[in-house]
Amino acid sequence: MKLKDKIAVITGATAGIGKATAEYFAREGCNLVLIARRVERLEALKSTLEEKYKVKVFIGKVDVSDFSQCEAFFNSLPDELKAPDILVNNAGLAYGMEKLIEKPVEDIDKMFDVNVKGLIYITNLFVPQMVKKGKGSIVNVGSIAGREVYPGGNVYCATKHAVKALSRALRIELVDTPLRVIEIAPGLVETEFSVVRFKGDKEKAANVYKGLTPLYPEDIADLILYTVTRPPHVQINEVIIMPTNQATTTIIHRENNE
Ligand code: NAP
C-alpha cells in the first residue's frame, strides 16, 4: 500500500474529484481528514471508507470560504492531523456563464471566496505545520480555465488563474523545504460541477459532456495519487489533463453533434 498510515486532508470531499481522491487514498491505507459542507455525505463516506479500507477518517463540516469555520475546525484537530503528509485543496465551483458585466455580485463573491480565499485559508492553517514536520505534498486542483479564458468563463477563469499563481508562489516560497507543490489542471471532468454551475439544471449540465467521453473523477484521483507517490526528490509542478477529444477549453470533438 502506497500511503499506509499517512494522513491526507482533502477539501471538497463530498463529490466528484475530492470524493474519488478520498477513495483512492483510502485504498492505499491513508488516513483522511475530509472537509465539505454537506455533513450527511461526509458521514456516509466516513463509514464506507472506514469499513472497506480499515483507515481512520476524520470529517469536518466546514465552509472553506469562512475563515472562522476553517480555524475552529483546525483547532479542534489532534496535533498529528494538523500536520498531514498530503493536503489536497480541491473544493471549488463555478456559477453561471453570463458575461462579466452581467454577472450577479453574489456569484462573483462566492467563486472568489471558495476557489481563491478558501484555498489560501486552508493552506495557511495546515502548511506551517507541514513545514515544521519537514515533509509533505500540497496538491491544488486548478483547471485549464487557469490557462485559457473562454466565453462566459470570466470570473471562474480568473479564480483558476489565481490558483495557478498561488501554487507557483507557494512553490517558490517552499523551495528550501522538502515540501512539494503540485497543481493539477483538468479539462472536462464529469462531476457535479456543471449541475452546480447551472444551479441545478441537469439538462444544461448534461450537455456539457454530450457527444464525448469526458474525464471521470477517478482519472484525476489516479493522477493525484501518482504525483504524491513519487520519490521525495521529484516534484511534479503542474499537470494539464484533458479528455482525448478535447484540445482546448472550446475545441472539443463531439460525436453526432447536430
Ligand atoms: P463537484 O462534484 O461539484 O465537487 C465540488 C466539491 O467542492 C464538493 O465536495 C463540494 O462539497 C465542495 N465545496 C464547494 N464549495 C465548498 C465550500 N464553500 N466549502 C467546502 N467545500 C466546498 O465538482 P468537481 O468537478 O469535483 O470539482 C472539484 C475541483 O475541480 C474544483 O476546484 C473545480 O474547480 C475543479 N475542476 C473541475 C473540472 C470539471 O470539469 N469538473 C475541471 C477543472 C477543474 P459541499 O457542497 O458538500 O460543500
Boltz pocket constraint, residues with backbone or C-beta under 6 A from the ligand:
constraints:
  - pocket:
      binder: B
      contacts: [[A, 11], [A, 12], [A, 13], [A, 14], [A, 15], [A, 16], [A, 17], [A, 18], [A, 35], [A, 36], [A, 37], [A, 38], [A, 39], [A, 41], [A, 62], [A, 63], [A, 64], [A, 65], [A, 89], [A, 90], [A, 91], [A, 92], [A, 93], [A, 94], [A, 114], [A, 118], [A, 141], [A, 142], [A, 143], [A, 144], [A, 184], [A, 185], [A, 186], [A, 187], [A, 188], [A, 189], [A, 190], [A, 191], [A, 192], [A, 193], [A, 194], [A, 196], [A, 217]]
      max_distance: 6.0
